[in-house]
């Protein structure tokens, strides 16, 4: 099984297909891992692999990936993992597709290394809209499982880490000003629930200068069309 190791961090990833790379960030909140792509509404590994080199990964301390935990951890820790994995795989430029928490992960890479991202698909990104307690509880549930094997980590460390992730506004890790200045082509598949507020998807699409909002995309009768739309969107922004 392929792992990328850097210092004390060990990231599990899988590759399929060939061509221009697409890096995937799965749904699942803090538990984001490859297996979450197996559920509805679609599995991008399956429909992108015939057209692209698809790279999927388990995020740190989720699935088969492990990493140290400190009170300084936050979104930047994940972005560092993403860029390090691209470096390891000798990927200079790629597309991104992120579901749920993968929305901020995409923005983190686009902010840190804008020249490395050709286009991005944001599948019902998470964001803040009177739902902060829900994100705190989601983090706490993930942390509770890890505490069993990390008894040396005190509550102050967990609290600091949680705050670094979810004390913010908007999409938590980048500002509205950044999204307003982000020239990367974006396909925004709208969210409609507590963790993925419609208002955040609409605001991202309104702010980003090269964004397209798709309001209805995950209903069973629309999934095939959505899949085709994603493939064509990414192909249209693939460098020659």
C-alpha positions in Angstrom: 0.0 0.0 0.0 1.4 3.4 -0.9 2.3 5.8 1.9 4.1 9.1 1.9 6.1 9.7 5.0 7.6 13.0 6.1 9.1 13.4 9.6 6.4 11.8 11.9 3.5 12.2 9.4 2.4 9.2 7.3 -0.2 9.8 4.5 -2.0 7.0 2.8 -2.9 7.6 -0.8 -4.1 5.7 -3.9 -3.6 6.5 -7.6 -5.6 5.4 -10.7 -5.9 6.4 -14.3 -3.4 8.5 -16.3 -3.1 12.0 -17.7 -3.4 15.4 -16.1 -3.6 14.9 -12.3 -6.6 15.5 -10.1 -6.2 15.5 -6.4 -9.3 14.5 -4.4 -10.3 15.6 -0.9 -13.1 13.4 0.4 -16.0 14.3 2.6 -16.2 13.1 6.2 -15.2 16.1 8.2 -12.1 15.4 10.4 -12.5 11.7 9.3 -12.0 12.5 5.6 -10.7 9.4 3.9 -10.8 7.6 0.6 -13.6 5.2 1.5 -16.1 8.0 1.8 -16.1 8.4 -1.9 -17.8 5.0 -2.2 -21.2 6.4 -1.1 -23.7 8.6 -2.9 -24.1 10.7 -5.0 -21.1 9.6 -7.0 -17.5 8.3 -6.8 -15.2 10.6 -8.7 -12.4 8.0 -8.6 -14.5 5.9 -10.9 -15.6 8.5 -13.4 -12.4 10.6 -13.5 -9.9 7.7 -13.8 -10.7 7.1 -17.5 -9.7 10.7 -18.3 -7.2 11.8 -15.6 -4.5 10.7 -13.2 -6.6 10.5 -10.0 -4.9 10.9 -6.6 -7.0 10.2 -3.5 -5.8 10.3 0.1 -6.7 9.8 3.7 -6.2 13.0 5.7 -3.9 13.1 8.7 -5.2 11.1 11.6 -8.1 9.7 9.5 -8.2 6.3 7.8 -4.7 4.9 7.4 -2.9 8.3 7.7 -1.3 9.3 11.0 0.4 12.5 12.3 1.4 14.2 15.5 -1.1 16.5 17.2 -0.3 19.8 18.7 -2.1 23.0 19.8 -0.7 24.8 16.8 -2.3 22.4 14.3 -4.9 23.8 12.0 -5.9 24.2 8.3 -2.3 25.0 7.4 -1.2 21.6 8.7 -3.4 19.9 6.1 -2.3 22.2 3.3 1.3 21.4 4.1 0.4 17.7 3.7 -1.3 18.3 0.4 1.6 20.2 -1.1 4.1 17.7 0.3 2.2 14.8 -1.3 2.1 16.6 -4.7 5.9 17.2 -4.4 6.4 13.5 -3.5 4.4 12.5 -6.6 6.3 15.1 -8.8 3.0 16.9 -9.6 3.7 20.5 -10.6 0.2 21.4 -11.4 -3.2 19.7 -11.0 -7.0 20.0 -10.7 -8.6 19.7 -7.3 -12.0 18.2 -6.3 -13.1 18.5 -2.7 -16.3 17.3 -1.0 -17.6 18.8 2.2 -14.4 19.7 4.2 -12.6 19.3 0.9 -13.9 22.8 0.0 -11.6 24.5 2.5 -8.8 22.1 1.6 -9.1 23.2 -2.0 -9.0 26.9 -1.0 -5.9 26.2 1.3 -3.9 24.8 -1.7 -5.1 27.6 -4.0 -4.1 30.3 -1.5 -0.7 28.7 -0.7 0.3 27.7 -4.3 -2.1 29.3 -6.8 0.1 28.4 -9.8 -0.2 24.7 -9.0 -4.0 24.6 -9.4 -5.6 24.7 -12.9 -9.2 24.3 -11.8 -11.2 23.1 -8.8 -14.6 21.5 -8.1 -16.2 22.4 -4.8 -18.8 19.8 -3.9 -21.1 21.3 -1.2 -18.3 23.0 0.8 -18.6 23.4 4.5 -18.9 26.9 5.9 -20.1 28.9 8.9 -23.8 29.9 9.1 -25.1 29.7 12.7 -23.7 26.1 12.8 -20.5 26.4 14.8 -21.6 24.1 17.6 -22.2 21.4 15.0 -18.6 21.6 13.9 -17.3 21.7 17.4 -19.3 18.5 18.2 -18.0 16.9 15.0 -14.4 17.7 16.0 -15.0 16.4 19.5 -16.4 13.1 18.2 -13.3 12.5 16.1 -11.0 13.6 18.9 -12.7 11.2 21.4 -11.7 8.2 19.3 -8.1 9.4 19.0 -7.8 10.1 22.7 -7.9 6.4 23.4 -4.5 6.0 21.7 -3.2 9.5 22.5 -3.5 9.8 26.3 -0.5 12.1 26.5 -2.4 15.0 24.7 -4.1 17.3 27.2 -7.4 19.0 26.8 -5.9 22.4 26.2 -4.1 21.1 23.1 -7.4 19.6 21.8 -9.2 22.8 22.5 -6.6 24.9 20.7 -6.6 22.6 17.7 -10.4 22.7 17.5 -10.4 26.5 17.7 -7.8 26.8 14.9 -10.1 24.7 12.7 -13.6 26.1 13.5 -13.4 29.4 15.3 -13.3 31.3 12.0 -15.9 32.6 9.7 -17.0 31.9 6.1 -15.2 28.7 4.9 -13.0 28.8 8.0 -9.5 28.9 6.4 -9.6 31.7 3.8 -11.1 35.1 3.8 -13.8 36.6 1.5 -11.1 38.9 0.1 -9.0 35.9 -0.9 -12.0 34.3 -2.7 -12.7 37.6 -4.4 -9.2 37.6 -5.8 -9.0 33.9 -6.6 -8.8 33.6 -10.4 -8.8 29.8 -10.5 -11.9 28.4 -12.4 -14.3 27.0 -9.9 -17.3 24.7 -10.3 -19.4 25.1 -7.2 -21.9 22.3 -6.5 -24.3 23.9 -4.0 -24.8 22.6 -0.5 -28.2 22.6 1.2 -27.8 21.4 4.8 -26.4 22.2 8.3 -22.8 21.5 7.5 -22.9 22.6 3.9 -25.0 25.8 3.9 -26.6 27.0 0.7 -25.6 30.6 1.6 -21.9 29.7 1.7 -22.0 28.0 -1.8 -23.8 31.0 -3.2 -21.4 33.5 -1.6 -18.4 31.6 -2.9 -19.9 31.6 -6.4 -20.8 35.3 -6.2 -17.3 36.4 -4.9 -15.0 34.2 -7.1 -14.5 35.9 -10.5 -14.4 32.6 -12.4 -17.0 30.5 -10.6 -20.0 28.6 -11.9 -22.8 27.6 -9.4 -24.7 24.4 -9.9 -27.8 24.4 -7.7 -29.3 21.0 -8.5 -26.8 18.3 -9.0 -27.1 15.3 -6.6 -30.7 14.2 -7.3 -30.6 10.6 -8.7 -32.0 11.8 -12.1 -29.3 14.5 -12.3 -26.2 12.6 -11.2 -25.2 11.4 -14.7 -25.4 14.9 -16.1 -23.4 16.2 -13.1 -20.7 13.6 -13.7 -20.5 14.7 -17.4 -20.4 18.3 -16.4 -17.5 17.8 -14.0 -15.5 15.8 -16.6 -16.0 18.5 -19.2 -15.3 21.3 -16.8 -11.9 19.8 -15.8 -11.1 18.9 -19.4 -11.8 22.4 -20.6 -9.3 23.8 -18.0 -6.6 21.2 -18.5 -3.4 22.8 -19.9 -2.5 21.8 -23.4 
